[in-house]
Every structure is written in structure tokens, then in C-alpha cells.
Amino acid sequence: HTAYRRQRQMCIRDSYQQAADLGHSKAQTNLGMMYYNGHGTETDYTEAAKWFAQAAQQKDTMAQYNLACLYFHGTGVRRNTALACRWLETAINDGHEQSEILKQLLAHWKQQLP
């Protein structure tokens, strides 16, 4: 079953890749998650960040949140707390479904700014 699952994940990744290349933000976010989690591909945090950034620019709030987390933790990108806060604030302002929780997280992150 592992080989079948891997093949299926690769097929899904290829479908997301095609749509992402055409500029579909949800596909870009999903592709970023596949790279982040190593589903259908090797784990590649830099590639995940690239796809999250493209979707985030299109106001995809999940991508904005994911990108904020990558910047906060320095995963796949250089750690940058200020940029992490900016992306998290953008996700909140653009209507992320967990905005109230994210506001608390943002307050915590801002305490770590110089």
C-alpha cells in the first residue's frame, strides 16, 4: 500500500503543479503543503515557502499564515520575526477563519520583536 500511496501522492502533486503554474492560489497553497510535508515529493521547505509566497500574494489566508510561520521559525527562509508578524497580520486582515486565535499569536510574536 505504501507504493500505491506514494504514486497517488505524486499524481496529486503533478495536478497541483499544473494548476499552481497557471496561478491558482489554492493549488499553490496545496503544493506548498506537499513540499512542506514531503507528500509526493521530497520534503523541501524552500520550495514550500516559494509556493506559499505566491499564494499569499493572492490573498490566500492559509498561505499567508503558513508563510508567517516559516518566517517566524526560519524554516526554508531566513528567520525574520518582523516579516512573520506582517504576514500573520495580513492573514488576519484578509479574513483567516481563525483570526481571533491568530490575534493572540500575533501579540505573542510581537513581544519577540527587538
JOSULMO-V243498 format. One record per run of one state. SS is the DSSP state (alpha for helix, beta for strand, coil for the rest). FROM is the first residue (numbers start at 1). LEN is the number of residues. Records with the same first field share a line. If there is no record, write none. Layout:
SS: FROM-LEN / FROM-LEN
This chain:
coil: 1-1 / 22-3 / 38-7 / 58-3 / 74-7 / 94-5 / 111-4
alpha: 2-20 / 25-13 / 45-13 / 61-13 / 81-13 / 99-12
